[in-house]
């Protein structure tokens, strides 16, 4: 299904559609709009039958009705509509060759209602329904319903239209007596004297109570369209979101590259300045370090006037190791003297008689 067809179907599903009625006196538009297009068959063009199917399982009743319909209908091609009330079928049927047939209408009407002549008698675009199902249901008893053309005598029993008969004019008392005698009732004063119920058309026809499975089967196409539309909306939204992220990432990368080009000389200058600063810091540390000649002078100045001589002198970046040797050397006196000019003056762990080893740090 193309996108154009899908949008057309969605627009059709969620917009008000006109109802058109075809009666014996012509075709005209009804004021009430519905979610679906309805071609309403005037009561004068329909026949009616009420039949019970108490022994037929619910899922087989439709097939049973189809088998009986040719026996009831005198028409070569029969259109029909059924409303179920439990096991009772309220069935209207009509001559399909006369309903929604361009040849039966004048040219103006045929052209004016051209969009109602697509497909079969009952299709997905236009529903053909009898006039009665657009009038309100009645309470138990006799009622005279005014139609678009003519009058319909109705007898209701327990929410079911058990009998119906149409006349082109207001029925007299004899007609009402005849109708009621057919349903086993006798006419009362109020029956034949009561005013007819005005023709007030509802937007939607009577509905047959149905199981969830039946509802799903009946609305399968609409549910599929709604699901497909939802999927397309979500897919388009997700696709737009992905493209937006990609576009933002590409824009950010392009902006970063442009900034790098613009700031390249500045960044290079900053990096060179950092390199020179590190170099200067390292050179300053080297230049600020005292010379070994200076350290020797400090050691000589701070050592006590005791006997002893240098055996070893090891210096490495501020760390100084001294080895002194003498017959009467005093380690404590040497440490106390060196602490006046040096930090962290410690004696080595392994000492030998007549020799001391001292570790110390030079002050930079």
C-alpha positions in Angstrom: 0.0 0.0 0.0 1.4 3.4 -1.0 1.8 6.2 1.4 -0.8 8.2 -0.5 -3.3 5.4 -0.2 -2.6 5.0 3.5 -3.1 8.8 4.2 -6.3 8.6 2.2 -7.6 5.7 4.3 -6.7 7.4 7.6 -8.3 10.7 6.5 -11.4 8.7 5.6 -11.5 6.8 8.9 -11.2 9.9 11.1 -13.4 12.3 9.2 -17.2 12.7 9.2 -18.9 11.1 6.1 -22.3 11.9 4.7 -25.2 9.6 4.8 -27.5 9.2 1.7 -30.9 7.7 1.7 -32.6 6.1 -1.3 -36.4 6.0 -1.0 -39.2 5.4 -3.4 -39.4 9.2 -4.0 -35.7 9.7 -4.9 -32.2 10.0 -3.4 -31.3 12.7 -0.9 -28.6 13.5 1.7 -29.3 13.1 5.4 -28.3 15.7 7.9 -26.6 13.3 10.2 -22.9 12.5 9.4 -21.1 9.3 10.5 -17.6 7.9 10.6 -18.4 5.7 7.6 -20.4 6.4 4.4 -23.8 4.9 4.5 -26.2 4.4 1.7 -29.5 4.1 3.5 -32.2 2.0 1.9 -35.6 3.5 2.4 -38.0 1.3 4.4 -40.4 1.2 1.4 -37.7 -0.6 -0.7 -37.0 -3.3 2.0 -38.7 -6.4 3.2 -38.4 -7.5 6.8 -38.2 -10.8 8.6 -37.6 -11.7 12.2 -36.3 -15.3 12.7 -34.9 -17.2 15.7 -32.0 -19.7 15.5 -32.1 -21.2 19.0 -30.4 -24.5 18.1 -27.6 -23.0 16.0 -24.3 -22.3 17.6 -23.3 -18.6 17.7 -20.4 -19.0 15.3 -22.7 -20.7 12.8 -25.6 -18.3 12.8 -24.3 -16.2 10.0 -24.0 -19.2 7.8 -27.5 -20.4 8.7 -28.9 -16.9 7.8 -27.1 -17.0 4.4 -28.7 -20.4 3.7 -32.2 -19.2 4.5 -32.0 -15.9 2.8 -32.7 -17.2 -0.8 -35.8 -18.9 0.6 -37.2 -15.7 2.0 -36.2 -13.3 -0.8 -38.1 -12.9 -4.1 -35.3 -11.0 -5.7 -32.7 -12.4 -8.2 -30.0 -10.4 -6.4 -30.5 -9.8 -2.8 -28.8 -7.3 -0.5 -29.5 -7.7 3.2 -28.6 -6.5 6.6 -29.0 -8.3 9.9 -29.0 -7.2 13.5 -28.8 -10.0 16.1 -30.4 -10.0 19.5 -29.1 -13.1 21.2 -30.4 -15.9 18.9 -32.9 -13.8 17.1 -32.1 -12.3 13.7 -33.7 -9.1 12.6 -33.2 -9.2 8.8 -33.9 -6.5 6.2 -33.4 -7.5 2.5 -33.9 -5.7 -0.8 -33.4 -5.9 -4.5 -29.7 -5.3 -5.0 -30.1 -4.5 -8.6 -32.2 -1.4 -7.7 -30.2 -0.1 -4.8 -27.1 2.1 -5.6 -27.8 1.5 -9.3 -27.1 4.5 -11.5 -29.7 3.5 -14.0 -32.5 3.8 -11.5 -31.6 7.4 -10.7 -31.8 10.5 -12.7 -28.6 11.9 -14.2 -28.3 14.7 -11.7 -28.5 12.5 -8.7 -26.2 9.9 -10.2 -23.5 12.5 -10.8 -24.0 14.2 -7.4 -23.6 11.0 -5.5 -20.9 9.5 -7.8 -18.5 8.6 -4.9 -21.2 6.3 -3.5 -21.3 4.1 -6.6 -17.9 2.4 -6.0 -17.6 -1.3 -5.4 -20.3 -3.8 -4.5 -23.5 -3.4 -2.6 -21.6 -3.7 0.7 -18.0 -2.8 0.7 -15.3 -1.2 2.8 -16.1 2.3 1.6 -19.9 2.5 1.6 -22.1 0.5 3.9 -25.7 -0.2 2.7 -28.1 -0.2 5.6 -31.9 -0.2 5.9 -33.6 3.0 7.1 -35.1 1.3 10.3 -31.8 0.8 12.0 -31.2 4.5 12.0 -34.3 5.2 14.0 -34.5 4.7 17.8 -35.4 1.3 19.2 -38.8 1.2 20.9 -40.3 -0.2 24.1 -42.5 -3.3 24.1 -45.8 -2.9 22.1 -47.1 -1.3 19.0 -45.4 1.8 17.5 -46.0 3.8 14.3 -42.7 5.1 12.9 -42.7 7.9 10.4 -40.1 7.2 7.6 -38.4 9.3 5.0 -41.2 8.2 2.7 -44.3 6.5 4.2 -44.9 4.9 7.6 -43.8 1.7 9.3 -45.9 -0.2 11.7 -43.7 -1.9 14.3 -44.3 -4.4 17.1 -41.6 -4.7 19.7 -41.1 -7.5 22.2 -38.2 -7.8 24.7 -36.0 -5.4 22.7 -36.6 -7.2 19.4 -38.6 -5.9 16.4 -40.7 -9.0 16.1 -42.9 -7.6 13.3 -42.8 -4.7 10.8 -44.9 -3.5 7.9 -44.5 -0.5 5.7 -47.2 1.6 4.1 -46.8 4.6 1.8 -49.5 6.5 3.8 -50.7 6.8 7.3 -52.5 3.5 8.2 -56.1 3.6 9.2 -57.7 1.6 12.0 -58.4 -1.4 9.8 -54.7 -1.7 8.8 -53.6 -1.5 12.4 -56.1 -4.1 13.4 -54.9 -6.4 10.7 -51.2 -5.8 11.7 -51.8 -6.5 15.4 -53.9 -9.6 14.7 -50.9 -11.0 12.9 -48.8 -10.7 16.1 -51.6 -12.0 18.3 -52.6 -8.7 19.7 -55.8 -6.7 19.6 -55.8 -3.0 18.9 -56.5 -0.6 21.7 -57.9 2.9 21.5 -54.4 4.4 21.9 -52.8 2.1 19.3 -54.5 3.5 16.2 -55.1 7.0 17.5 -51.4 7.5 18.6 -49.3 10.0 16.6 -46.5 8.6 14.5 -42.9 8.8 15.9 -41.1 11.5 13.9 -38.3 10.4 11.6 -35.1 11.3 13.5 -32.0 9.7 12.0 -29.0 8.7 14.2 -25.5 9.1 12.9 -24.7 5.4 13.3 -27.0 2.3 12.9 -27.9 -0.3 15.5 -25.0 -2.5 16.5 -25.1 -6.2 17.1 -23.5 -7.3 20.4 -20.3 -9.2 19.5 -17.5 -11.1 21.1 -14.0 -9.7 21.2 -13.0 -12.1 18.4 -15.9 -11.0 16.2 -15.0 -7.3 16.9 -11.3 -8.0 15.9 -12.3 -9.8 12.7 -14.7 -7.0 11.8 -12.2 -4.3 12.5 -9.2 -6.2 11.2 -8.4 -3.8 8.4 -8.8 -0.7 10.5 -6.6 -2.1 13.2 -4.0 -3.1 10.6 -4.1 0.5 9.2 -3.8 2.0 12.7 -1.0 -0.3 13.6 0.8 0.4 10.4 0.3 4.2 10.8 1.6 4.0 14.4 4.6 2.0 13.2 5.3 4.5 10.4 5.0 7.5 12.8 7.4 5.9 15.3 9.8 4.8 12.5 9.8 8.3 11.0 10.2 9.9 14.4 13.1 7.6 15.3 14.7 8.1 11.8 14.4 11.9 12.2 15.9 11.6 15.7 18.9 9.6 14.3 19.4 12.0 11.5 19.2 14.9 13.9 21.9 13.3 16.1 24.1 12.6 13.1 23.6 16.1 11.8 24.5 17.6 15.2 27.6 15.3 15.5 28.7 16.3 12.0 28.1 20.0 12.8 30.0 19.7 16.0 32.9 17.9 14.3 33.1 20.5 11.6 33.0 23.3 14.2 35.8 21.7 16.2 37.9 21.3 13.1 37.3 24.9 12.2 38.2 26.0 15.7 41.4 23.9 15.6 42.4 25.5 12.4 41.7 29.0 13.8 43.4 28.3 17.2 46.3 26.2 15.7 48.9 29.0 15.9 47.8 30.0 19.4 47.9 26.4 20.7 51.3 25.8 19.1 52.6 29.0 20.8 51.1 27.8 24.2 52.7 24.4 23.8 56.1 26.0 23.0 55.8 28.3 26.0 55.1 25.2 28.2 58.1 23.4 26.8 60.4 26.3 27.4 59.0 26.7 31.0 59.8 23.1 31.8 63.2 23.5 30.4 63.9 26.6 32.4 62.6 24.9 35.5 65.0 22.0 35.0 67.9 24.3 34.2 67.2 26.4 37.3 67.2 23.3 39.4 70.5 22.3 38.0 72.0 25.8 38.3 70.7 26.3 41.9 72.2 23.1 43.1 75.4 23.8 45.2 78.7 22.7 43.7 80.7 19.9 45.3 83.4 22.3 46.2 80.9 24.3 48.2 79.7 21.2 49.8 83.2 20.2 50.8 83.7 23.6 52.3 80.5 23.2 54.4 81.5 19.8 55.5 84.9 21.1 56.6 83.3 24.0 58.5 80.8 22.0 60.3 82.8 18.9 61.2 84.0 19.0 64.8 87.7 19.3 65.4 88.1 15.6 65.8 90.5 13.1 64.4 89.3 11.4 61.2 89.9 11.4 57.6 87.7 11.1 54.5 87.8 7.8 52.8 84.9 8.2 50.3 82.8 11.0 48.9 79.7 10.2 46.8 77.3 12.9 45.6 74.2 12.5 43.4 71.7 15.4 42.9 71.6 16.5 46.5 72.2 13.2 48.1 75.7 13.0 49.8 77.3 9.9 51.3 80.5 10.3 53.4 82.8 7.6 54.7 85.3 8.7 57.5 87.9 6.7 59.2 89.9 7.2 62.4 91.0 5.3 65.5 89.0 7.4 68.0 86.2 8.6 65.7 82.9 9.7 67.5 79.8 9.1 65.3 77.5 11.2 67.5 79.8 14.2 67.4 80.0 14.0 63.6 76.3 13.7 63.2 75.6 16.7 65.5 78.2 18.8 63.6 76.8 18.0 60.1 73.2 18.7 61.1 74.1 22.4 61.4 74.4 22.7 57.6 72.7 19.6 56.1 69.3 17.9 56.3 68.4 14.3 57.0 71.8 13.4 58.5 71.7 9.6 59.2 74.3 7.0 60.0 74.4 4.0 57.7 73.0 0.7 59.1 76.2 -1.2 58.7 79.1 0.5 60.7 82.6 -0.8 61.1 85.0 -0.2 64.0 87.1 2.9 63.4 84.8 4.0 60.5 81.5 5.8 60.1 79.3 6.2 57.0 76.9 9.2 56.9 74.0 9.9 54.5 72.7 13.4 54.2 70.9 15.8 51.9 72.3 19.1 50.7 70.1 22.2 51.0 69.3 23.4 47.5 
